[in-house]
Amino acid sequence: MLWLVRFILNVLWFIFGSGFLMFLGYGLAALICFALVVTIPFGIAAGRIAIYSLAPFGREVVSRPGAGAPSVLANVLWVVLFGWWIALHHIVIGIAQCVTIIGIPFGFANFKLAPVAFWPLGREIVDTH
């Protein structure tokens, strides 16, 4: 029965919670990063976030064991260039969605997206069971 609730929330998120628009934005960023070749690791991270933004309910972000110093250095570069304002965007949108009772689950989904948008490398998305 819990899978049905997650499915319904993901469908509503996709339509009303800006899930599709986030997917397009992160997907476009991933394509640009892939085209620039040097930024392919950032493209992989943006693609991971794009897929996560399609259906955040029933999934969570965990640290990937074995991610070492290169991912930390790349994350620092990500935070300076993109991460802080993308995460701030998720937090502001999440607060705005939490103003209404119907928007509270979508606000929490944005709060779940903020940490991975801030520090994306060395993380992976897993199903919650």
Sequence and secondary structure as in RCSB ss.txt:
>XXXX:A:sequence
MLWLVRFILNVLWFIFGSGFLMFLGYGLAALICFALVVTIPFGIAAGRIAIYSLAPFGREVVSRPGAGAPSVLAN
VLWVVLFGWWIALHHIVIGIAQCVTIIGIPFGFANFKLAPVAFWPLGREIVDTH
>XXXX:A:secstr
 HHHHHHHHHHHHHHHSSHHHHHHHHHHHHHHHHHTSTTHHHHHHHHHHHHHHH  TTEEEEE TT  HHHHHHH
HHHIIIIIHHHHHHHHHHHHHHHTSTTTHHHHHHHHHHHHHHHS TTEEEEE  
